[in-house]
Amino acid sequence: MFPSQVPSVDATQVPAEAAIVDVREPDEWQAGHISGAVHIPLMELPARTGDLPEGDVYVICRSGGRSARAVAWLEQNGFEAVNVSGGMGAWQAAGREMVSDTGEAPTVR
């Protein structure tokens, strides 16, 4: 399965109660992320499948590329996953809630 063929939804279509996995790097996460999301950087995903939430997960990154690769890998390994098209950039543009770990206003890096 190629990343362009993975199940995807727009940031506005992610349910409020969705289980979200953020596959960005730590500095990106600290600058701004979705409250309640699970942070598993893309390169750590194969070793951290035990940290995945139960059931369907929505996977997000900065713009949608890394998350599409993560969803393709997850689907090939028996997990139910959906890519968030446009990533955190689309999430922020849609006015969806974000938090940061820096004490500053959340931003997308």
N, C-alpha and C positions, 0 to 999 in steps of 0.2 A: 504494500500500500504506500503510495507516494503522499507526502504531506499535503499536496493540493487536493487529494481525494478523501481527506479525513472528515468525519462529521464536524460541522462548524456552525456556530451561531454568532450573531452580532452581540456586542456588549449589552445592548438594551434588552436582549432576550434572555439573559441569564437570570433565573429565578432568585428572589431575595434569599431563600433558604438553601441555595445550591452549595454543594461542597466544591470549593475552589482550591486548585493547586497552582501556585506561582512558581515558575521554573527559572526566574531571573537570578542574577548574581546577587550576593549579599548587599553590595552598595546600592543597587537598584531597589531592592526590597526596603532598605532602611529609609530611602528618600520618599517612598510612597507605595503603599500596598492596600489591599482590600482587608478590612477588619475581619478576622475569623478565617482567612485563607491559610493554607498550609504551605510553608516555604520549603521547596525541594529544588535546588539548582539543577538544571538539566543534566549536567555531567554526573550528578549524584543519584539520579532517578533509578537506574538499574539496581543499585545497592540499597535503596530506601523504599522499595515497594511496600514494606510493612508499615510505613508511615502514611500511606495513602488512606484517605477517608473511605468508609464503606460505601458501596454502591457507585452510582454514576458520579464522575468528577468532571468539572469544567476546568480546563487547563489554560493558563494565561501567561504571557510574557510581555515584552515591551510593545511589539508590533504584530505578533502573530506567527512569526517564522519558527522560533524555538518551540513554541507551544504546539504547533502543527507537527513538528518532528516528534515531540513527546507523545502526542496523541497517537501518531502512527505506531510508535514503539509499544505503547500501552495496549492498543488494540491487537497488535500482533502477539502480545503476551497474555491475552485473555481478560484484560480489563475493559470496562466500559468508560469511555472518555470522549469529551467534546472539546474542540478547539474554540477559544474565544477570538473571533476574527478581529483584527485591528489592535488586539492586546490592550495594555494599560492606557495607551494613547487614546483609543476609542472609548475606553471606560471613563477616563477623565473628561473627554469631549462630551460624553453623554450626561455629565453631571452626577455620575454615581459616586457614592461615598468612598473616601480614601482616608488613610491615616499614615503617619510617619513615625519613625523611631528617632528622629533627629531633634524634635522639639520645635521644628519649623513647619510651615504649611506643607502638606504633602505635594510632591511633584513626581513626574515620570521621568526617569533617566534612561 
